[in-house]
Amino acid sequence: QVQLVESGGGLVQSGWPLRLSCAASGLFFTLLTMAWYRQAPGMQRELVSHITISGSTTYADSVKGRFTISRDNAKNTVYLQMNSLKPEDTAVYYCNSIDKWGQGTQVTVSA
């Protein structure tokens, strides 16, 4: 059974950092591109970043230079380091691989 379990969300002030983690099980993690999405209230879910098996990465324009995605294949875990957080980063953040989704973790950034 495939499971993606996110952790690391919380309430922070503007400018503070957070690191999200996504622990994967039940899939060939090292063979898969992993991604982070987010969904703010009343908005569509959007791609934040993804990382391929070779380590190539992409980022949404709104987070470039502030967020960094990484993966630890030995731990079957993907991370999202979020720096200089802004109130507009407030959303539920989801881990994704192909058609599998985690339950999401709430990130709230106060002004």
C-alpha positions as CSV (number, residue, x, y, z in Angstrom):
1,Q,0.0,0.0,0.0
2,V,1.4,3.4,-1.1
3,Q,1.6,6.0,1.7
4,L,2.9,9.5,1.6
5,V,3.0,11.2,5.0
6,E,3.8,14.9,5.3
7,S,5.0,16.6,8.4
8,G,6.6,19.9,9.4
9,G,3.8,22.4,8.9
10,G,2.8,25.0,11.4
11,L,2.1,28.6,12.2
12,V,5.1,31.0,11.7
13,Q,5.6,34.7,11.3
14,S,6.4,36.3,8.0
15,G,10.1,35.9,7.1
16,W,10.6,32.7,9.2
17,P,11.5,29.3,7.7
18,L,9.9,25.9,7.8
19,R,10.9,22.6,6.5
20,L,8.4,20.1,5.3
21,S,9.0,16.4,5.0
22,C,7.3,13.6,3.1
23,A,8.0,10.0,4.0
24,A,7.1,7.6,1.3
25,S,6.4,3.9,1.6
26,G,5.0,1.2,-0.7
27,L,6.6,2.5,-3.8
28,F,9.9,2.5,-5.7
29,F,10.9,5.9,-4.3
30,T,14.2,6.0,-6.1
31,L,12.5,5.5,-9.5
32,L,10.0,8.3,-9.1
33,T,9.7,12.0,-9.5
34,M,8.4,13.6,-6.3
35,A,6.5,16.9,-6.0
36,W,5.1,19.3,-3.6
37,Y,1.8,21.1,-4.3
38,R,-0.2,23.6,-2.3
39,Q,-3.8,24.7,-2.1
40,A,-4.9,27.9,-0.5
41,P,-8.6,28.4,0.6
42,G,-10.8,29.0,-2.4
43,M,-7.9,28.4,-4.8
44,Q,-6.9,25.5,-7.1
45,R,-4.1,23.2,-6.1
46,E,-0.9,24.4,-7.7
47,L,2.5,22.8,-8.2
48,V,5.2,24.3,-6.0
49,S,8.2,22.2,-6.9
50,H,9.3,18.8,-8.2
51,I,12.5,16.8,-8.2
52,T,13.3,14.0,-10.6
53,I,15.2,10.8,-9.9
54,S,18.4,12.5,-11.1
55,G,17.9,15.5,-8.8
56,S,16.7,18.0,-11.4
57,T,14.3,20.5,-9.9
58,T,11.7,23.0,-10.9
59,Y,9.9,25.7,-8.9
60,A,6.9,27.9,-9.3
61,D,7.9,31.5,-10.0
62,S,6.3,32.6,-6.7
63,V,8.8,30.5,-4.6
64,K,12.0,30.6,-6.7
65,G,14.9,31.7,-4.6
66,R,13.1,31.0,-1.3
67,F,12.1,27.3,-1.4
68,T,14.4,24.3,-2.0
69,I,13.3,20.8,-2.7
70,S,15.5,17.8,-1.9
71,R,15.3,14.1,-1.5
72,D,17.0,11.4,0.5
73,N,16.7,8.2,-1.3
74,A,18.1,6.2,1.6
75,K,15.2,7.5,3.8
76,N,12.5,7.5,1.1
77,T,11.9,11.1,2.0
78,V,11.5,14.3,0.1
79,Y,11.9,17.7,1.8
80,L,10.8,21.2,1.1
81,Q,12.9,23.9,2.8
82,M,10.9,27.1,2.8
83,N,12.7,30.3,3.7
84,S,11.5,33.9,3.9
85,L,7.9,32.8,4.2
86,K,5.2,35.2,3.2
87,P,1.5,35.3,4.2
88,E,0.6,34.4,0.6
89,D,2.4,31.1,1.2
90,T,-0.4,30.1,3.6
91,A,-1.9,26.9,2.3
92,V,-2.2,23.1,2.8
93,Y,0.9,21.5,1.3
94,Y,0.7,18.1,-0.3
95,C,3.3,15.6,-1.3
96,N,2.7,13.9,-4.6
97,S,4.0,11.0,-6.7
98,I,2.2,10.2,-10.0
99,D,-1.4,9.7,-8.8
100,K,-0.6,9.3,-5.1
101,W,-1.2,12.1,-2.6
102,G,-0.4,12.6,1.1
103,Q,-3.0,14.0,3.5
104,G,-1.5,17.4,3.5
105,T,0.1,19.6,6.1
106,Q,-1.1,23.1,7.0
107,V,1.3,26.0,6.7
108,T,0.1,29.4,8.0
109,V,2.2,32.5,7.8
110,S,1.1,35.5,9.8
111,A,1.9,39.0,8.7
